[in-house]
Amino acid sequence: MADWNARRKEAADMLGSEFGRFQHEFDDLRTRLGRLAGEAARDFGDGPQKLTELRGALDGRLAVIERELDALSRDLRLQGGAVTGRIGQSVREKPLAALAVAAGLGFVAAHLFRRRRAR
């Protein structure tokens, strides 16, 4: 029984010292984090203003990109319509040639798909 009590006291002492070490390390970590937070606040004291400026610059750049994309989209639609019109006119003028080109393209596409599935 005395052996059991001695072991229990030893385990309690060890647990107490580990808990004390944990508390000390936690307090040290809290102190370091407080110091780092203070340094960050000093370094980025004007942070909200800089973030607002950065957001404004990004919004302006995104607006420019959006306008450029709209212009490119319009140009592509116009060019696509013109090309479609020319192709339609060529098909009406030379229907057999258009049929031969379409058949050739279909043959090439089928051959490529067949090779891809064979791998």
PyMOL CGO cylinders between C-alpha atoms (Angstrom):
from pymol import cmd
from pymol.cgo import CYLINDER

trace = [
    CYLINDER, 0.00, 0.00, 0.00, 2.86, 2.36, 0.85, 0.3, 1, 1, 1, 1, 1, 1,
    CYLINDER, 2.86, 2.36, 0.85, 4.33, 1.65, -2.61, 0.3, 1, 1, 1, 1, 1, 1,
    CYLINDER, 4.33, 1.65, -2.61, 1.01, 2.62, -4.23, 0.3, 1, 1, 1, 1, 1, 1,
    CYLINDER, 1.01, 2.62, -4.23, 0.84, 5.88, -2.27, 0.3, 1, 1, 1, 1, 1, 1,
    CYLINDER, 0.84, 5.88, -2.27, 4.42, 6.72, -3.17, 0.3, 1, 1, 1, 1, 1, 1,
    CYLINDER, 4.42, 6.72, -3.17, 3.73, 6.15, -6.88, 0.3, 1, 1, 1, 1, 1, 1,
    CYLINDER, 3.73, 6.15, -6.88, 0.57, 8.22, -6.70, 0.3, 1, 1, 1, 1, 1, 1,
    CYLINDER, 0.57, 8.22, -6.70, 2.46, 11.10, -5.03, 0.3, 1, 1, 1, 1, 1, 1,
    CYLINDER, 2.46, 11.10, -5.03, 5.26, 10.83, -7.60, 0.3, 1, 1, 1, 1, 1, 1,
    CYLINDER, 5.26, 10.83, -7.60, 2.74, 10.89, -10.50, 0.3, 1, 1, 1, 1, 1, 1,
    CYLINDER, 2.74, 10.89, -10.50, 0.91, 13.87, -8.96, 0.3, 1, 1, 1, 1, 1, 1,
    CYLINDER, 0.91, 13.87, -8.96, 4.20, 15.74, -8.52, 0.3, 1, 1, 1, 1, 1, 1,
    CYLINDER, 4.20, 15.74, -8.52, 5.23, 14.99, -12.11, 0.3, 1, 1, 1, 1, 1, 1,
    CYLINDER, 5.23, 14.99, -12.11, 1.81, 16.07, -13.41, 0.3, 1, 1, 1, 1, 1, 1,
    CYLINDER, 1.81, 16.07, -13.41, 2.01, 19.26, -11.33, 0.3, 1, 1, 1, 1, 1, 1,
    CYLINDER, 2.01, 19.26, -11.33, 5.46, 20.13, -12.65, 0.3, 1, 1, 1, 1, 1, 1,
    CYLINDER, 5.46, 20.13, -12.65, 4.36, 19.44, -16.27, 0.3, 1, 1, 1, 1, 1, 1,
    CYLINDER, 4.36, 19.44, -16.27, 1.31, 21.64, -15.77, 0.3, 1, 1, 1, 1, 1, 1,
    CYLINDER, 1.31, 21.64, -15.77, 3.52, 24.39, -14.30, 0.3, 1, 1, 1, 1, 1, 1,
    CYLINDER, 3.52, 24.39, -14.30, 5.87, 24.14, -17.30, 0.3, 1, 1, 1, 1, 1, 1,
    CYLINDER, 5.87, 24.14, -17.30, 2.87, 24.28, -19.66, 0.3, 1, 1, 1, 1, 1, 1,
    CYLINDER, 2.87, 24.28, -19.66, 1.55, 27.40, -17.88, 0.3, 1, 1, 1, 1, 1, 1,
    CYLINDER, 1.55, 27.40, -17.88, 4.96, 29.07, -18.10, 0.3, 1, 1, 1, 1, 1, 1,
    CYLINDER, 4.96, 29.07, -18.10, 5.29, 28.29, -21.84, 0.3, 1, 1, 1, 1, 1, 1,
    CYLINDER, 5.29, 28.29, -21.84, 1.73, 29.49, -22.46, 0.3, 1, 1, 1, 1, 1, 1,
    CYLINDER, 1.73, 29.49, -22.46, 2.42, 32.78, -20.65, 0.3, 1, 1, 1, 1, 1, 1,
    CYLINDER, 2.42, 32.78, -20.65, 5.62, 33.19, -22.65, 0.3, 1, 1, 1, 1, 1, 1,
    CYLINDER, 5.62, 33.19, -22.65, 3.75, 32.55, -25.91, 0.3, 1, 1, 1, 1, 1, 1,
    CYLINDER, 3.75, 32.55, -25.91, 1.04, 35.04, -24.94, 0.3, 1, 1, 1, 1, 1, 1,
    CYLINDER, 1.04, 35.04, -24.94, 3.72, 37.67, -24.21, 0.3, 1, 1, 1, 1, 1, 1,
    CYLINDER, 3.72, 37.67, -24.21, 5.41, 37.06, -27.57, 0.3, 1, 1, 1, 1, 1, 1,
    CYLINDER, 5.41, 37.06, -27.57, 2.11, 37.26, -29.46, 0.3, 1, 1, 1, 1, 1, 1,
    CYLINDER, 2.11, 37.26, -29.46, 1.29, 40.52, -27.71, 0.3, 1, 1, 1, 1, 1, 1,
    CYLINDER, 1.29, 40.52, -27.71, 4.67, 41.93, -28.72, 0.3, 1, 1, 1, 1, 1, 1,
    CYLINDER, 4.67, 41.93, -28.72, 4.20, 40.79, -32.33, 0.3, 1, 1, 1, 1, 1, 1,
    CYLINDER, 4.20, 40.79, -32.33, 0.70, 42.28, -32.46, 0.3, 1, 1, 1, 1, 1, 1,
    CYLINDER, 0.70, 42.28, -32.46, 2.07, 45.60, -31.21, 0.3, 1, 1, 1, 1, 1, 1,
    CYLINDER, 2.07, 45.60, -31.21, 4.85, 45.57, -33.81, 0.3, 1, 1, 1, 1, 1, 1,
    CYLINDER, 4.85, 45.57, -33.81, 2.38, 44.71, -36.58, 0.3, 1, 1, 1, 1, 1, 1,
    CYLINDER, 2.38, 44.71, -36.58, 0.06, 47.51, -35.50, 0.3, 1, 1, 1, 1, 1, 1,
    CYLINDER, 0.06, 47.51, -35.50, 2.97, 49.98, -35.63, 0.3, 1, 1, 1, 1, 1, 1,
    CYLINDER, 2.97, 49.98, -35.63, 4.18, 48.69, -39.00, 0.3, 1, 1, 1, 1, 1, 1,
    CYLINDER, 4.18, 48.69, -39.00, 0.73, 48.73, -40.55, 0.3, 1, 1, 1, 1, 1, 1,
    CYLINDER, 0.73, 48.73, -40.55, -0.77, 51.70, -38.74, 0.3, 1, 1, 1, 1, 1, 1,
    CYLINDER, -0.77, 51.70, -38.74, -1.98, 53.16, -42.01, 0.3, 1, 1, 1, 1, 1, 1,
    CYLINDER, -1.98, 53.16, -42.01, -3.06, 49.71, -43.25, 0.3, 1, 1, 1, 1, 1, 1,
    CYLINDER, -3.06, 49.71, -43.25, -6.78, 50.44, -43.72, 0.3, 1, 1, 1, 1, 1, 1,
    CYLINDER, -6.78, 50.44, -43.72, -5.98, 53.45, -45.91, 0.3, 1, 1, 1, 1, 1, 1,
    CYLINDER, -5.98, 53.45, -45.91, -3.49, 51.44, -47.97, 0.3, 1, 1, 1, 1, 1, 1,
    CYLINDER, -3.49, 51.44, -47.97, -6.00, 48.61, -48.35, 0.3, 1, 1, 1, 1, 1, 1,
    CYLINDER, -6.00, 48.61, -48.35, -8.63, 51.08, -49.55, 0.3, 1, 1, 1, 1, 1, 1,
    CYLINDER, -8.63, 51.08, -49.55, -6.19, 52.52, -52.09, 0.3, 1, 1, 1, 1, 1, 1,
    CYLINDER, -6.19, 52.52, -52.09, -5.21, 49.05, -53.26, 0.3, 1, 1, 1, 1, 1, 1,
    CYLINDER, -5.21, 49.05, -53.26, -8.84, 48.02, -53.63, 0.3, 1, 1, 1, 1, 1, 1,
    CYLINDER, -8.84, 48.02, -53.63, -9.57, 51.18, -55.64, 0.3, 1, 1, 1, 1, 1, 1,
    CYLINDER, -9.57, 51.18, -55.64, -6.62, 50.48, -57.94, 0.3, 1, 1, 1, 1, 1, 1,
    CYLINDER, -6.62, 50.48, -57.94, -7.74, 46.87, -58.43, 0.3, 1, 1, 1, 1, 1, 1,
    CYLINDER, -7.74, 46.87, -58.43, -11.32, 47.93, -59.13, 0.3, 1, 1, 1, 1, 1, 1,
    CYLINDER, -11.32, 47.93, -59.13, -10.08, 50.44, -61.72, 0.3, 1, 1, 1, 1, 1, 1,
    CYLINDER, -10.08, 50.44, -61.72, -7.87, 47.86, -63.41, 0.3, 1, 1, 1, 1, 1, 1,
    CYLINDER, -7.87, 47.86, -63.41, -10.68, 45.29, -63.44, 0.3, 1, 1, 1, 1, 1, 1,
    CYLINDER, -10.68, 45.29, -63.44, -13.02, 47.84, -65.02, 0.3, 1, 1, 1, 1, 1, 1,
    CYLINDER, -13.02, 47.84, -65.02, -10.44, 48.46, -67.78, 0.3, 1, 1, 1, 1, 1, 1,
    CYLINDER, -10.44, 48.46, -67.78, -10.06, 44.71, -68.37, 0.3, 1, 1, 1, 1, 1, 1,
    CYLINDER, -10.06, 44.71, -68.37, -13.85, 44.30, -68.48, 0.3, 1, 1, 1, 1, 1, 1,
    CYLINDER, -13.85, 44.30, -68.48, -14.17, 47.06, -71.11, 0.3, 1, 1, 1, 1, 1, 1,
    CYLINDER, -14.17, 47.06, -71.11, -11.38, 45.48, -73.18, 0.3, 1, 1, 1, 1, 1, 1,
    CYLINDER, -11.38, 45.48, -73.18, -13.09, 42.08, -73.00, 0.3, 1, 1, 1, 1, 1, 1,
    CYLINDER, -13.09, 42.08, -73.00, -16.38, 43.62, -74.11, 0.3, 1, 1, 1, 1, 1, 1,
    CYLINDER, -16.38, 43.62, -74.11, -14.65, 45.26, -77.08, 0.3, 1, 1, 1, 1, 1, 1,
    CYLINDER, -14.65, 45.26, -77.08, -12.92, 41.99, -78.02, 0.3, 1, 1, 1, 1, 1, 1,
    CYLINDER, -12.92, 41.99, -78.02, -16.22, 40.12, -77.74, 0.3, 1, 1, 1, 1, 1, 1,
    CYLINDER, -16.22, 40.12, -77.74, -17.92, 42.61, -80.08, 0.3, 1, 1, 1, 1, 1, 1,
    CYLINDER, -17.92, 42.61, -80.08, -15.05, 42.37, -82.57, 0.3, 1, 1, 1, 1, 1, 1,
    CYLINDER, -15.05, 42.37, -82.57, -15.14, 38.57, -82.50, 0.3, 1, 1, 1, 1, 1, 1,
    CYLINDER, -15.14, 38.57, -82.50, -18.90, 38.52, -83.07, 0.3, 1, 1, 1, 1, 1, 1,
    CYLINDER, -18.90, 38.52, -83.07, -18.53, 40.88, -86.04, 0.3, 1, 1, 1, 1, 1, 1,
    CYLINDER, -18.53, 40.88, -86.04, -15.66, 38.91, -87.53, 0.3, 1, 1, 1, 1, 1, 1,
    CYLINDER, -15.66, 38.91, -87.53, -17.45, 35.61, -86.88, 0.3, 1, 1, 1, 1, 1, 1,
    CYLINDER, -17.45, 35.61, -86.88, -20.53, 36.91, -88.62, 0.3, 1, 1, 1, 1, 1, 1,
    CYLINDER, -20.53, 36.91, -88.62, -18.47, 38.06, -91.60, 0.3, 1, 1, 1, 1, 1, 1,
    CYLINDER, -18.47, 38.06, -91.60, -16.67, 34.71, -91.84, 0.3, 1, 1, 1, 1, 1, 1,
    CYLINDER, -16.67, 34.71, -91.84, -19.97, 32.83, -91.56, 0.3, 1, 1, 1, 1, 1, 1,
    CYLINDER, -19.97, 32.83, -91.56, -21.39, 34.95, -94.37, 0.3, 1, 1, 1, 1, 1, 1,
    CYLINDER, -21.39, 34.95, -94.37, -18.38, 34.24, -96.60, 0.3, 1, 1, 1, 1, 1, 1,
    CYLINDER, -18.38, 34.24, -96.60, -18.55, 30.49, -95.88, 0.3, 1, 1, 1, 1, 1, 1,
    CYLINDER, -18.55, 30.49, -95.88, -22.27, 30.47, -96.60, 0.3, 1, 1, 1, 1, 1, 1,
    CYLINDER, -22.27, 30.47, -96.60, -21.69, 32.27, -99.89, 0.3, 1, 1, 1, 1, 1, 1,
    CYLINDER, -21.69, 32.27, -99.89, -18.91, 29.82, -100.85, 0.3, 1, 1, 1, 1, 1, 1,
    CYLINDER, -18.91, 29.82, -100.85, -21.16, 26.84, -100.08, 0.3, 1, 1, 1, 1, 1, 1,
    CYLINDER, -21.16, 26.84, -100.08, -23.95, 28.31, -102.22, 0.3, 1, 1, 1, 1, 1, 1,
    CYLINDER, -23.95, 28.31, -102.22, -21.52, 28.97, -105.09, 0.3, 1, 1, 1, 1, 1, 1,
    CYLINDER, -21.52, 28.97, -105.09, -19.71, 25.59, -104.94, 0.3, 1, 1, 1, 1, 1, 1,
    CYLINDER, -19.71, 25.59, -104.94, -21.84, 23.03, -103.12, 0.3, 1, 1, 1, 1, 1, 1,
    CYLINDER, -21.84, 23.03, -103.12, -19.90, 19.96, -104.33, 0.3, 1, 1, 1, 1, 1, 1,
    CYLINDER, -19.90, 19.96, -104.33, -16.56, 21.38, -103.24, 0.3, 1, 1, 1, 1, 1, 1,
    CYLINDER, -16.56, 21.38, -103.24, -18.05, 22.23, -99.83, 0.3, 1, 1, 1, 1, 1, 1,
    CYLINDER, -18.05, 22.23, -99.83, -19.41, 18.69, -99.54, 0.3, 1, 1, 1, 1, 1, 1,
    CYLINDER, -19.41, 18.69, -99.54, -15.99, 17.23, -100.42, 0.3, 1, 1, 1, 1, 1, 1,
    CYLINDER, -15.99, 17.23, -100.42, -14.24, 19.43, -97.82, 0.3, 1, 1, 1, 1, 1, 1,
    CYLINDER, -14.24, 19.43, -97.82, -16.79, 18.46, -95.16, 0.3, 1, 1, 1, 1, 1, 1,
    CYLINDER, -16.79, 18.46, -95.16, -16.35, 14.75, -95.96, 0.3, 1, 1, 1, 1, 1, 1,
    CYLINDER, -16.35, 14.75, -95.96, -12.56, 15.09, -95.82, 0.3, 1, 1, 1, 1, 1, 1,
    CYLINDER, -12.56, 15.09, -95.82, -12.71, 16.83, -92.46, 0.3, 1, 1, 1, 1, 1, 1,
    CYLINDER, -12.71, 16.83, -92.46, -15.07, 14.16, -91.14, 0.3, 1, 1, 1, 1, 1, 1,
    CYLINDER, -15.07, 14.16, -91.14, -12.68, 11.41, -92.32, 0.3, 1, 1, 1, 1, 1, 1,
    CYLINDER, -12.68, 11.41, -92.32, -9.69, 13.07, -90.62, 0.3, 1, 1, 1, 1, 1, 1,
    CYLINDER, -9.69, 13.07, -90.62, -11.64, 13.63, -87.40, 0.3, 1, 1, 1, 1, 1, 1,
    CYLINDER, -11.64, 13.63, -87.40, -12.84, 10.00, -87.33, 0.3, 1, 1, 1, 1, 1, 1,
    CYLINDER, -12.84, 10.00, -87.33, -9.28, 8.76, -87.90, 0.3, 1, 1, 1, 1, 1, 1,
    CYLINDER, -9.28, 8.76, -87.90, -7.94, 10.92, -85.05, 0.3, 1, 1, 1, 1, 1, 1,
    CYLINDER, -7.94, 10.92, -85.05, -10.65, 9.77, -82.64, 0.3, 1, 1, 1, 1, 1, 1,
    CYLINDER, -10.65, 9.77, -82.64, -10.04, 6.15, -83.56, 0.3, 1, 1, 1, 1, 1, 1,
    CYLINDER, -10.04, 6.15, -83.56, -6.30, 6.52, -82.85, 0.3, 1, 1, 1, 1, 1, 1,
    CYLINDER, -6.30, 6.52, -82.85, -7.00, 8.18, -79.51, 0.3, 1, 1, 1, 1, 1, 1,
    CYLINDER, -7.00, 8.18, -79.51, -9.29, 5.34, -78.36, 0.3, 1, 1, 1, 1, 1, 1,
    CYLINDER, -9.29, 5.34, -78.36, -6.75, 2.70, -79.47, 0.3, 1, 1, 1, 1, 1, 1,
    CYLINDER, -6.75, 2.70, -79.47, -4.17, 4.02, -76.97, 0.3, 1, 1, 1, 1, 1, 1,
]
cmd.load_cgo(trace, "trace")
